[in-house]
Amino acid sequence: MHNKLYCYTTILLFALIIFTALQGCSKLDKYGRMPLGNLKSSSGHIAFKAMVRSDSASVLNFVPDTFFYNNEPYTGTVVQYANDTLATALGYLKNGILDSTWQFRFKSGGLRMEGTYKNGLEVGWWKSYYGYGKLSIEKLYDDYGFMLMRREYYDNGKLKNYQNVKSPLFGDRERKIQFNRKGQVDLAYVEDSILQLSADEMTEKVGKNMFMRKQ
């Protein structure tokens, strides 16, 4: 009698384990990715604001959002759908925090933003787009999420502005340069250097190493 009861209990327990596993798997999409709608976040909502941190204070005060499944930090590939087929966000969570490569798309399907996360912070190159491959902004971050360099482009592909922090990577000189839609320099600042411009007659010095185009 005791042996039969033990067998029945074992079978029921095994069935419960299989059922629980199947329930978990059923939450995944057909590609084995977890829809973000099935997760809960520490902030209480699911929203992504990539490429917004541009100064040291915003990085030092940053607290990453953590995503949970069944009250446990989730690890795995996740996806967010605008409809049944279009993935507007696709990436990876490590212990519930954004990690590795991520892509964000417009509801029209065009690529909106792409880059790499580490501990919830942007690292390496991040790029945003006007749509369908037309570059809008690109930023370079170090391994700790601090921005090193930024470039913004007009919708015609011309560089709109450029800036970098003072670091050995850029010759220990801070730079800020603005361009018009024709690609001409309108305003430029280079720390501790004498800036040489090709159209020198079109510029005038207005401050220490600061130049601007004459009106």
NORPEMO-V29605 format. One record per residue. N is the residue number from 0. SS is DSSP state (a for helix, b for strand, c for the rest). PHI is phi in whole degrees, 0 to 359 (NA if undefined). PSI is psi as a letter, one per 30 degrees, with the letter a starting at -180 (NA if undefined). Layout:
N|SS|PHI|PSI ; N|SS|PHI|PSI
This chain:
0|c|NA|e ; 1|a|296|e ; 2|a|294|e ; 3|a|296|e ; 4|a|299|e ; 5|a|297|e ; 6|a|295|e ; 7|a|299|e ; 8|a|296|e ; 9|a|297|e ; 10|a|297|e ; 11|a|296|e ; 12|a|295|e ; 13|a|297|e ; 14|a|296|e ; 15|a|295|e ; 16|a|296|e ; 17|a|296|e ; 18|a|299|e ; 19|a|297|e ; 20|a|295|e ; 21|a|294|e ; 22|a|299|e ; 23|a|294|e ; 24|a|294|e ; 25|a|294|f ; 26|c|285|f ; 27|b|281|l ; 28|c|280|a ; 29|c|292|f ; 30|c|261|g ; 31|c|81|g ; 32|c|255|k ; 33|b|273|j ; 34|b|297|k ; 35|a|298|f ; 36|a|295|f ; 37|a|273|f ; 38|c|256|l ; 39|b|244|k ; 40|b|242|l ; 41|c|294|f ; 42|c|275|f ; 43|c|92|f ; 44|c|212|l ; 45|c|249|j ; 46|c|210|k ; 47|c|238|k ; 48|c|231|i ; 49|c|283|l ; 50|c|67|g ; 51|c|268|f ; 52|c|277|k ; 53|c|229|f ; 54|c|229|l ; 55|a|296|e ; 56|a|299|e ; 57|a|294|f ; 58|a|279|e ; 59|a|296|e ; 60|c|265|g ; 61|c|285|k ; 62|c|238|j ; 63|c|291|k ; 64|c|286|k ; 65|c|247|k ; 66|b|253|k ; 67|b|238|k ; 68|b|230|k ; 69|c|53|h ; 70|c|67|g ; 71|b|239|k ; 72|b|304|k ; 73|c|271|k ; 74|c|237|k ; 75|b|149|l ; 76|b|284|k ; 77|b|233|l ; 78|b|214|k ; 79|b|236|k ; 80|b|254|k ; 81|c|273|e ; 82|c|212|a ; 83|c|292|f ; 84|c|238|f ; 85|c|271|j ; 86|b|270|j ; 87|b|271|f ; 88|b|214|k ; 89|b|215|k ; 90|b|190|a ; 91|b|223|k ; 92|b|246|k ; 93|b|238|j ; 94|c|54|h ; 95|c|86|f ; 96|b|244|k ; 97|b|305|k ; 98|b|207|l ; 99|b|66|a ; 100|b|280|k ; 101|b|230|k ; 102|b|227|k ; 103|b|235|k ; 104|b|234|l ; 105|c|290|l ; 106|c|294|f ; 107|c|282|f ; 108|c|107|f ; 109|c|290|k ; 110|b|292|k ; 111|b|258|e ; 112|b|198|k ; 113|b|206|k ; 114|b|170|a ; 115|b|238|k ; 116|b|254|l ; 117|b|217|j ; 118|c|56|h ; 119|c|85|f ; 120|b|252|k ; 121|b|292|k ; 122|b|225|l ; 123|b|68|a ; 124|b|276|k ; 125|b|238|k ; 126|b|224|k ; 127|b|240|l ; 128|b|228|l ; 129|b|291|e ; 130|b|147|k ; 131|c|51|h ; 132|c|86|f ; 133|b|273|j ; 134|b|292|k ; 135|b|249|e ; 136|b|219|k ; 137|b|226|k ; 138|b|228|k ; 139|b|246|k ; 140|b|246|l ; 141|c|277|a ; 142|c|289|f ; 143|c|248|g ; 144|c|90|g ; 145|c|275|k ; 146|b|286|k ; 147|b|257|e ; 148|b|206|l ; 149|b|218|k ; 150|b|228|k ; 151|b|239|k ; 152|b|237|k ; 153|c|288|l ; 154|c|289|f ; 155|c|269|g ; 156|c|93|f ; 157|c|284|k ; 158|b|293|k ; 159|b|265|e ; 160|b|205|l ; 161|b|219|k ; 162|b|206|k ; 163|b|218|l ; 164|c|279|l ; 165|c|281|j ; 166|c|200|l ; 167|a|303|f ; 168|a|300|f ; 169|a|241|h ; 170|c|70|g ; 171|c|57|h ; 172|c|227|k ; 173|c|279|k ; 174|b|226|k ; 175|b|220|j ; 176|b|226|k ; 177|b|244|k ; 178|b|236|l ; 179|c|272|l ; 180|c|293|f ; 181|c|270|f ; 182|c|92|g ; 183|c|273|k ; 184|b|286|k ; 185|b|261|e ; 186|b|208|k ; 187|b|214|k ; 188|b|226|k ; 189|b|231|k ; 190|c|294|k ; 191|c|52|h ; 192|c|205|l ; 193|c|259|j ; 194|c|279|k ; 195|c|254|k ; 196|c|249|k ; 197|c|295|e ; 198|c|263|i ; 199|a|299|e ; 200|a|290|f ; 201|a|267|g ; 202|b|235|l ; 203|b|216|k ; 204|b|277|k ; 205|b|244|g ; 206|b|181|a ; 207|c|301|j ; 208|c|57|g ; 209|b|246|k ; 210|b|231|k ; 211|b|214|l ; 212|b|286|k ; 213|c|292|k ; 214|c|279|NA
